[in-house]
């Protein structure tokens, strides 16, 4: 099972339920998990099973098998060729007019006070290290997370955010520097929140687990005591394995030799009991998942990592008493196993809380391109220097194009109050869309994948096909997966569990917080408090409700056209509103 992936759904930790795939694997929220049939190696008669995990890749990654076979892949090449020709044409015209390809006024603006900005950002990042001693206090029981820790956590986060914003005003930075530090402050605050929240929840889970174990020991006293109950459960398991093995051998011989795996894949193994339990658990969740469906076979996709070792740590597998003949003991043991599984990462390092609370673990979390903390993450086995070089070159190359679009086609058309409103929208619509697409590619394809490679992070799905969106809720789910995952887990699900509100109310709270964060950034950047973006964010809620009307939902083409028109109009509309008014 991939690191950081929770198979069992819980109220406080929402996760995508695994769906059975036609290839025999189970699609989880991080990739596809494959559990082989039991086999015997050539040197041993002991039955074992092979566990492999194929992580997800970003859509535009040239190594993504699905993307390189997509029938629209040529349009990707066409886009970059076209934007390159467009940039060269702009340079030639600028040279003919002024003798320079660009006037570099924008460069002088965003490079202003660069050293101070870099030092300020370094202080911001280092200040998040206070999370580690905070988590140590939770681990040692000096702070009870619910609710003392929650209050202190939010006071700490607000202090860091307010401090960063105040600093930008004191330095009187231009909009680029102010926007960057504010956005990075929000990212750091989200990372801090997830780190402290997860460790606080695990403190609570540990207490619940211990209470349940005490109750389980009491329940076994009526069945001859703890050792006798374990013995009865083991006997039941042996009986089930014997029946299963005999039944299998009459229909299909047990394979001999290690199953074939793609070259370069690191492999590891589990015993038959654990493999059977895992397959049953995955199949049970997949069968009850309303969204599960059979997908096209992906046998050609090479699994890149395997996440099970020969020896599983205590707590990762099911408790022995789950197979006890008594239903009450079995049910309590299953609940205990579920709680214990939350305290140990599924692999490959099998990090168990609170052993994760270290400076090294927090430093790795800061580098990993995700906003949701886990005990461990899906990992790759090496860093590919050529891949890092490719993403680095792509970052600077795309930034050069972004700079060209901004300086040549956005800044010269900055609207004023005396200009025509519609003409300003028309002049800025296409340049803003180009800038948005380029900025999206820099952040989510180049920077996120680059940091993922350097941190051995295997789950590269930082976005989905948002360009095919037919509604604004679909767009919000797909275009920025890290932020969506954070809001889903730490705002939406937390509101349902902590405040006991309905899903609709939780969605409204999520949109409210997201809209406030967006408006905060605009207020810092423009030095104006207008609430335009906040209103546009909230207006999405009735639009989402309208988009779910069957007559509208069925017309995918119309929905996608409306989505793109809204996106085209939104950027210049906000620019004109905040700059001119």
N, C-alpha and C positions, 0 to 999 in steps of 0.2 A: 504494500500500500504506500503511495507517495507520501513523502514527508509533509506534515502540516495539513494533510487532507483528512477530514473527519467524515467517516462513512455514515455514522448514526446521526440522524437529525436531532437537534435539541432546540429547545425554545430560546436559549440564550446564545446559541452559536449556530446560526443558520448556515446550511451548506447545500450545495446542489446534490440531489440524490443520484447515485450511480444508475445509469441506464444500460441495459444489456445491449451489446453490439453483435452484429451478425458474424463478426470474426471470432466471437467467443470471449472477447474482453468485456470489461465494464467501464463505461465512460464516466469518469468522475469530474469534479470541477477543475482538476489540475491536468488531466490527461486520461489515458486509457490504461487500465490495470488488467494484466493477464495472469491467470492462475492455471498452470499446466495440470494435466492429469497425473496421478501418481505413477512413478516409474522406478525402476531399479538401475543403479549405475553398474557399469561393468565390473567394478572392483568391490561392490558391496551388495548384499541381499536386502538391505534396509530400504523400505519404500520412502521416497521423498518427493517433493513437488518444487517446481521452478516458478518463482514470482518475478515478473518483469513489469516495467512501467514505461509507457511512451508519453513523454510530456508534450505540451502544446507549444506551437511556434506562432509567431506573429504572422499576420496575413501577408504582408509585403516582404517577408524574409525570403530571399532567393533560395534558401535551403528547405523551404516548406514544400513538401511533396504535393499538397493539394493546390497550392498557388501556382506552381510551375505547370500544372496540367489544366489550369482554368482557361476556358475558351476566350476570356476577356483579357488575358495577360498581355496581349499586344498593346492594349490601350495604356497600360502602365508605362511601357517604353515610349509610346507616342507622347504621353504627357511630359515626360522629362526632356525629350528631344524638342518639343514645342516650347517649353518654358526656357530652355537653353537658347534657342533661336531668338525668342522674345527678348531675353536679356542682352544678347549680343547686338541685336537691333537697337536697343536702348543705349548701349555704350557707344555705338557708331554715331547715332544722332547727337548724343551729348558731346562727343569729340568734335563733330562738325560745328556745333553751336558755341562751345566754350573752350575747346581744346583739351578737355578732361573727360574721362568716361563717367565720372561721378564728382559731385562737388564736396562730398564727405562732410557736410555740415551735420548730418545725423550722427556720423561717427564721433565727431568732436563732442556732441551732446551726451551720448551714452557712455563715452569713455571718461566723462568728467568725474573727478574724485573716485577713480576706479580702485585705488589702493585702499582708501577708507571703506569703500563698499565691500571689498574682499575681506578685510579684517573684521568688519561688522558681521558679515555672513559667517565667518569662522567662529566668532564669539557666539553667534546664534546656535550653530551646530553643537559646539562644545557645551553650551548651557543645558542642552537636552540630556547630558550625562547625569544630571541630578536624578533621572529616573532610576538609575541603578541603586543608589543608597535608599531611595524610596521603596523599591521592590524588596531590598534586603530587610527593611523594617517590616514589610508585610510578611515576608518569609519567616521572620523570627517571632511574629506575633505581637510586635510592639505597636503596630497599627492594624486595627480591624478595617478591612477594606469597606465593608458595608456597616456604617455609612461614613465613618470618619475619614477613611481613605478616599472616598468619592469626593467629599467636600474639599479636602486638601489638594486632590488632583486637579480639580477644576480651578481652584484659586491659583495654583502654580501655572497652569496653561494660560489663563487669562493674563497673568503677570508678564509672561514671556511675550505674548502677542501684543499687549498694550505697550510694552517696552520697545519692541521692534518698530511699531507704528510711530510712536512718539519720537524715536530716533530719526526716522525718515523726515518728519516734519522739522525737527531741529536742524538737520543738515540741509534742508531746503533743496533736496535733490530733484532733478527732472523726473518726468513720468516713468522713464525706463528703469532707473535705479529704484525709485519708490515702489513701482509695481513688482519688480523682481524680489526685493527684500520682503515685501508683504506676502507675496505668494509663497515664497520659501518658508516664511514664518508659519503660514497656515499648514504647509506640508509637515513641518517639524512638530507642530502642535498635534496634528492628527497621528503622527507616528508615536509621540509621547502618550497620547490618550490610549491608543491601542495596546502599547506595551504595558502600561500600568493597569489598564482594565483587564487584560487577559491574565496577568499574574494575580490580580485581585480575585478574579473569578476562580482561578485554580486554587487559591487559598480556601475559598468557600467550598469548592468541590472536594478538597482534601478533608475538610471537616465533615461534610456529608458522607463521604466514603467511609470514614472511620466509624461514624455512628451506625451506618448500615452494616458494617462488618461486626460490630458488637452485637447488633440484633441478630445477625446470622449465626453467630456462635451460640447465642441463647436458644435459637430455634433448633439447632442440631442436638441439643441436650436431650430432647425427647426421642431421638433416633440413635441413641447409644454414644453420643459425644461427637466431637469434631473429627477425630481420626476415623471413627467408624463410618461417618457420613462421607468422608473422602474416599474411603475404601469402596463403599457402595456405588459412588459415582464413577469411579474408575472401572469397576466391574461392568457397569452399564455401558461405558464407552467401548471397552474391549468387545463386548457383545455386539454392539452396533458396527464396529469396524470389521469384525469377523463376518457378520452377515453381508456387509457391503462388499468386502473383498471376494467372498465366495460368489456373490451374485454377479460381480464384474467378471470374474474369471470364466464363467460359463458362457459369456457372450463375447468378450474381447480380452485377449491376453494382455497382461501388464507389460508395458513397453520396457525394453532393456536399453540402457544407455541414456546419457543426458540429452534432452531435447535440443534440436538445432536452434541456435540463436544467431543473429546477424553478427558479422565481424566487428570487433571493437566494443561489444556490449559487456559491461561488468555484470556478473550474475551471482546470485546467492539463493539459498534454499530454505525450505521449512519442512517439518515432518508432516505426515499425512493428516494427522488429527487437526493440526493448525490450518492446513490447506482446505480441508473439508469444511471446517468451521468458517473460514473466510469466504469460501464460495457460497455457502448457505447464507451467510450474512449479507453478502453483496446481492445475491439473487433475491432475497427477501425484500430488501430495500428497493431494488429495481422493479420488482413485481408490484409493489404498492405505490410506486411513484407515478402520479398521473401524467407526467410529462415524458415518461420513458417510451421509447419507440425503437424499432429496429432500424439501424442505419446501414448505409452501404459498407461493404467489407473494406477494412483498411489493413489487410494482411501485409500489404507492401510497405507500410510504415514501419520503419525500424525502431524498436524500443531502444532508447539510449541509456537508460539506467535501470537497475534492479534494486529493490529497497528492502530485502529481507536477508538476514544473516542466519547462520546455523543455529545460534543460540538466541532465543527471544528473551527480552527482559521480562521480569515479573510485572504483570499488569497489562501487557500488550495482548496476550492471548486471553481466551475466556477462562473464568475461574473454574476449577475442577467441579465445583458443586452445581454448575449449570446443568449437568447431566444426572443430577440426583433424582431418584424415582419420585420423591415427594414434590408435588407441584409448588408448594409454598417456598420451600428451600431453593428449588430451581429458579423460581421467579426472583427471589431476593438475590441470588447469586448472579443472575443476568443483570439486574440493576447495578449491582456492585461492579461487575465487569465493565459496564458502560461508563460508570464514573471513573474507574481506574484507567480506561482507555483514553480519557481526556487528559490524564496526567502524564502520559508518555507519548512522545511522537512516534509515528509508525515506522520511522527509519529514514535514512540508513544509519544514523548515529544513535537512535533511540534515546533522545534526551528526555529525562524525567524531571518534572517539577519537584523541588525548586532548584535542581542542579543547573537549570538554564540561566539562573540569575548570576551572570558574570559580566565583566567588562568586555570580554571578547565577544560573547554572544550578542550584547547590545551593539557593539561596533559593527558586527556583520549585519545585523538588522538595519542599521543606519545606511549601509551601502546597498542592500538589496532593494530593488525597485518595487516595493510594495508598501501599502499603508496599513496593512493588517498584520499584526504580529502573530507568529506561530512558534511553537517550541522548536521546530525545524522545518525546512522547506525542501521541495524536490530539488535534487542536485545533479549537476553534470559532473563528469569525471575529469575534465581538463579545460584549460583556457586555450582557445584557438587564436593565436596572434594575428593571423590574416583576417579573421572575423572582426577583431577589435580594430584593426587598421581600416577595414572597409567601413565600419560604422563611424570612425573618427573622420575619415575623408568625406563621407556622406554628410556628416554634421556640418563641417566647415563649408562644403560646397553648397549645401542647401541654405545655409545661413547667408552666403554671398548672394544667392538668388533672392532671399527674403529681404536683405538689405536693399537690393536694387529696386524691388517692387515698392518698398516703403519710402525710399528717398525720391524715387522718380514719379510715382503715381499716387502716393497717399499724402505725404507732407505738403507738396505744392498745391493740393486741392483741399487743404484744411478749411472747413467751412467757417463762415462768420455770420453774424446775425443779419447782415444786410444782403446776404446771398439768397438765391432762390432755393427753397427747401428741396424741391423735387430735383433740381439740377444737381445739387450736392449729393443726393442719393444716387443719381445716375452716374456721376463721376466716380464715386467711391465704391459702388457695389462690386464690380469685377476685381479691382485691386485688393479690396479687403478679403474677398473670397480666396484669391490666390495667396495672400499672406496667411490666411487661416490654414489652408491646406499645407503650405510649406512649414508653418510652425507646428502643426500637428505631426507632420512627418519627422521633424527634428526631435521633438520631445518623445513621442511614443514609439517610433521605429528606431531612431538612431541612439538617443541618449539612454532610454530604458533598456534597449537590447545590449548596448555597450556595458552598462553597469551590471546587467544580468550576467553577461559573459564573465566579467571580472570577478563577480561574487559567486560564480558557479550556480546561479539561479536558473532552474530548468523550466519554470512555467512562464512562457514568453507571451501569453495572450493578454497584452496590455490594451487591446481594443478588438472589436469585431467589425463586421461589415455595416458600419453605421451609415454609409452612403446609400444603402438600400432601405433605410428606415421609412416607415409609412406613418409614423406618429412620433410625438415628442418624447413620450415615455420610452419608446424603443431606442431613440437616439440617446437619451440620457443613460440608458443601460449599456450601450455599446461603445460610445466614442471614448470614454475614459473609464476603463475597467478598474484601475486601482482606487479611484475616488468612489466609484459606484459600490465596490466591495466594502469600503469603509463605511459609507452611509447605510448600506444594507445591514451590516452587522452591528455597528455601534450607535446608530440612530434609529433606524426603522425597527429592527428586532428588539433593541433595548427599550424603545418606547412601548412596544407591545407587552414586554415582560415586566418592566418596572412600573409603568404608569397604568397598565391594564386597560389600554385603549384599543379601539378597533383598528383594523388594517387601514381603513380610509383615513382615520385620524392620524395614524402613524405616518401615512404617506404625506399628509398635509404638514405634519411637524418636520418631516425630512425636507420637503420643498421649502419650508419656511427657513430652516437653518441654512440650506444651500443658497437661497436667495439673499439672505443676510450676508453670507460670506462673499458672494459676488458683488453686492452693493458696497461692501466694505472696501474691496479692492478698487472699485471705481472711485470711491470717495477719496482714497489716498492718492490715486493717480491724478485725478482731475482737480483735487482740492475743492470739490463741490459735493454737497449732499442733496441730491435731486430725487433719488428713489426710482429713477426710470428703469434701471435694470431689475430692481427688486419687483416692480410691478409686472414687467414682462415675464419674469420667472413665475410669479404666482398665477398669471393669466394662463400659463401652460396647463394648470390643473383642469379648468373647464374644457380646454381644447382636448386634453387626454380623454376626458369623459365622452366628449362628442365623437372622438375617433373610434370609440368602442361600440358605437351604434352599428349593428350588423350591416346595414345598407352601405355605410361608409367604410367599414372594416373590410368588406369584400373587395372593394375597388383599390387594389394595391398600387396601380399606376397613378391614380389620382392622389392617393395619400403621399406617394413619393414626390410627385410634382409639387404639392402643397408644402411638403417639408423643405424642399430645396428653395422654393420661392421665399419661404419664411426665413431661411438661413441667409439667403442673398440680401434680403431687406433688413435683417436684424442688425448686422454689423454697421453699415453706414447710418442706419437710424440712430443707433446708440452714439455713434461718433458725432453726428450733427446735434443730437439732443444735449450731450454733455459739453461739447466744445462751444457751440454757438449760443446755447441757452442755459 
